[in-house]
Amino acid sequence: MKKKLRSKNKFIPVNVPRIFKEEKVNVKDCMDTGWISSEGSYVKKFESKFAKYNKRSYAIAVSSGTAALEIAIKSLSLKRGDEIIIPTFSIISTVLCVIKFGLKPVLVDSNLNTWNMDVDEVIKKITNRTKAIIVTHIYGFPVDMRKILNIARKRRIRIVEDAAEMIGQTYYNKKCGSFGDISTFSFYANKHITTGEGGMILTNEKKLYQKCKSLRNLCFGDGKNRFNHDDIGWNYRMTNLQAAVGCGQLKNISWIIKRKREIGRRYMSLLRKSKKIHIQPYKLKYSTNIFWVYGVLLKKGIGISRDRVVKKLMNSNIQTRNFFFPMHKQKIFKKMKVFSKNKRFNNADLLSQNGFYLPSGLGISNSEIDYVGKTLLQVLENNI
Ligand SMILES: Cc1ncc(COP(=O)(O)O)c(C=O)c1O
């Protein structure tokens, strides 16, 4: 007999952020002193603390992770038609920052073990026209990037490291975001630390730093006439209010990472019983899972579709989010003929059709995790 699912009244959102005391104190300080725009001391403080935390020389705080990617790519001064290698299984920002400057995005498929871009395929797709690789870390583990970094060094290919989902994560004990010539982060409300909306760029190269700082701020002239601009830039500044929140969050980063791993382990211990799903391991040789989100991949032929599982969870007041929809299938890029129709990306297709993630924000309680895990097991076992 099919069991009826227990339904709780309390809705469990896919993400609930955690705000600490410091953020409120800092934001009140901005309000009380009137320093609410980007011209405030918290922006510089947040930049220097974030650079120090990641052991990088320079940091530029911006308005989002998408803005960080656009500025980072533009700062590299590449030529129209230059190729940039990116994963197809990612957020659309990864393509936008390439095509907006007339550069050519070259897609690679995913690795089914880590769900990250496939490193061997990255190497295969390098040509004489490849000028940069956006190493994008997805969900829990960093890209196993040694080979990529080696070849990039030899062939003078720029590495843009997108560490939006990996704040505080390490690769062979070194911080993610400290490997790229230039690295980017997001502080959207579902990231390990948040400023509501926001982003950061890190680099060790002074020239890139200066260019990024200028691009963030409309490329105001630095000579006699501030309003005679040096280049085409943006207003992608972060406000003092956002940075005030960021400073408070960063103070708690050790606790945040520890709690994220606890959330991941708790889900793991419940869900590893099911033979119907793939879940990620806790550790790989180069890294411990940081569980930006807790991803679940349904196995083939289990008799229930991803859409049905997700709907059943929603009926039990559990919100989930489907995995990324790959770039080679985006309707806008088909219309614009950005990618060739004939290329296949079977692993990314499989992930995007069968994967979703569970509520994984820092605001979730252990009893909610248990409810979500047990409800998912029930849905899978009963095929209801
Ligand atoms: C890998 C990756 N890069 C970039 C971004 C864009 O960040 P934002 O939403 O702050 O623009 C995201 C957002 O989730 C992301 O996951």
The ligand as a Tripos MOL2 file, in Angstrom:
@<TRIPOS>MOLECULE
LIG
   16    16     1     0     0
SMALL
NO_CHARGES

@<TRIPOS>ATOM
      1 C1         29.3310   29.6600  -10.4590 C.3       1 LIG1
      2 C2         28.6240   30.9680  -10.4130 C.ar      1 LIG1
      3 N1         29.1840   32.0220  -11.0130 N.ar      1 LIG1
      4 C3         28.6030   33.2300  -11.0070 C.ar      1 LIG1
      5 C4         27.4030   33.4420  -10.3750 C.ar      1 LIG1
      6 C5         26.7470   34.7800  -10.4420 C.3       1 LIG1
      7 O1         26.6750   35.4150   -9.2110 O.3       1 LIG1
      8 P1         25.5640   36.5400   -8.9120 P.3       1 LIG1
      9 O2         24.2660   35.8620   -8.7240 O.co2     1 LIG1
     10 O3         26.0600   37.2110   -7.6750 O.co2     1 LIG1
     11 O4         25.5620   37.4700  -10.0810 O.co2     1 LIG1
     12 C6         26.7800   32.3710   -9.7190 C.ar      1 LIG1
     13 C7         25.4980   32.5600   -9.0230 C.2       1 LIG1
     14 O5         24.9580   31.7270   -8.3640 O.2       1 LIG1
     15 C8         27.4070   31.0930   -9.7440 C.ar      1 LIG1
     16 O6         26.8380   30.0380   -9.1540 O.3       1 LIG1
@<TRIPOS>BOND
     1     1     2 1
     2     2     3 ar
     3     2    15 ar
     4     3     4 ar
     5     4     5 ar
     6     5     6 1
     7     5    12 ar
     8     6     7 1
     9     7     8 1
    10     8     9 2
    11     8    10 1
    12     8    11 1
    13    12    13 1
    14    12    15 ar
    15    13    14 2
    16    15    16 1
@<TRIPOS>SUBSTRUCTURE
     1 LIG1         1 GROUP 0 **** ****
